[in-house]
Each structure stands twice: as C-alpha cells, then as structure tokens.
C-alpha cells in the first residue's frame, strides 16, 4: 500500500497475508468455504462493502456473509473451530461508512437465518443460535481517504497518512481481541475502541459535520470555479491558485467557527463540545491541505443534495431551531 506523505514522499508498505481469493465466482467461493474448514481458531471477520452492499439482506454481499457464518456455525457445533476472544464471540467489523452498520448487518443476518431454505431444521436452529450467542456485530466509523496507485488496476491502494481516527469500533461488552486495545495499534493504525454507549455516535456526528461538511462545502465552490482537484487548497505563495486557496480556506475556517462549531455547542443530540469539534477540525484541516494528495471535486460533489443534507443540514437545523443563525463572512 502506498502512503503519500505531506512532503510528497511515497512510502510503500508490503502487508503480508496468508492468501487472497474472490467471492465473485463459484470456484472462488468454494475455495473460501474449504479454507474455513482448515481453521482452528477465528477471532474477527472484516466486511468491506459499499453502501449498495447494505441496501437490504438480498444483496450478494449479504448472502455471502451469511453463507460464511452458516458454515462457521456448523464447524463450531461440531467442535472443529473455536474462538478465544474474551467472551468467545467472533467479532464482525465493518469498514464501510453506513451509520449503525453493525446493527444493520446483524438485522440482515437474522432475516436470512429466519428465511433460510435449508432442509435441515436443526441446522437452521444451529445458525440462529450461533448468530445470537457466538457472534457480535460491531458498529464502526471509518475515516481515511484512499484512492489507487495509477495503472495498478485497483490492486494497490494509495492513501493519505493515517489520521487520528482511521477506524473507530464500538465495543461496549469487551468482545474485541485484546490486541486491538494496545496503544501501538491506536498510534500506528488509528484504531480507536469506544467502550461506552453514545461515544461512537459523537464520533460519527463530528466526522459528518466537521470533516465531511467542510469537504462538501469546499468541493462545491471549487467545482463551480473550475478548480478540479482539492490539492489546489495547498497552493503556495506565488502560484496561480494561491489567492483562490487563501480565500477558500478563510471561507472554510469561517464556516466552521460560525456555524459548525456553534451547531455542536447548542445541540444535545450527541455528547460533544466545541473543544471536541476543534480537535476534529484541526486534524481535518491538516489533511485537507495535503499538497500531494487530492481528490476530484466533481467526485466529491456526486449526490450533492443528499450529502449536504446529512453533512451540513444538521448544523443549520440546530442553529435555526435555537435562534442562533449566523452568516459566514
């Protein structure tokens, strides 16, 4: 994986893995099922799908996850595989940005379990009991901007440096493997574990309002001004876009200070303060002006109305409802 540093250097990390395959073909899925039968211990399963994969329980992605869990249910019943996590539960961790993604995935798995066409009624009961007693579906938040290495055919990720909260996992019952709770994992990989109810909701709300909200606001203005890439925001003095960059950053700073931060302060929808918003914005602002890693403004502005509704709308609504409307100067 390529990480583009702020000075333009590219650090390439080779991540070891046991094997790679695909669930997109019949043969690939059969290979995956055979691999499951060779396991002795399993702690976690990562699910990385787009929003389209979590539309309902009938998508191929959801059926594939269910088939994998069904196979594991039988293996656990027969004593052929185990889980040595603290509470003995397999942790399902999502890497998409659907709100309450873990709860959604759990709902779909239970739907599929209740409507499974397996002829063996005892097997159906085994699967349902397994999902309830031996599996935990964690809600998560993911926040690291990635693209791909040019000419790699999508096989090599290209990413910004790891942010402070690249992956936030809700774990109120202490189900996660202890390895994920170390300071090294947090500092190196940006993995943050939330052990109290409501903490993740605040993380998601701040990300949507502060980071995503300012990103969306900037991208729309830039696209209308024919500024095609967000790395324009880092234009140095003397360059043709320096004045544009200076004006745009003043606009974003004012938007944050006069609307977003105030919206956070006046709402009780989540447990966060203006200082929490400051920390998120400081981290995001450094990422936004990365001179060597930008995204297409037209890509960011896709589905602009929907994105504006969930990223900028909540701050505006809170201010209007409390009579504290202000204008960006």
Beta strands, then each sheet from edge to edge (+ up, - down):
strand 1: 2-4
strand 2: 10-12
strand 3: 44-47
strand 4: 90-94
strand 5: 135-138
strand 6: 140-142
strand 7: 146-148
strand 8: 157-160
strand 9: 167-170
strand 10: 191-194
sheet 1: 2+ 1- 8- 7+
sheet 2: 3+ 4+ 5+
sheet 3: 6+ 9- 10-
end
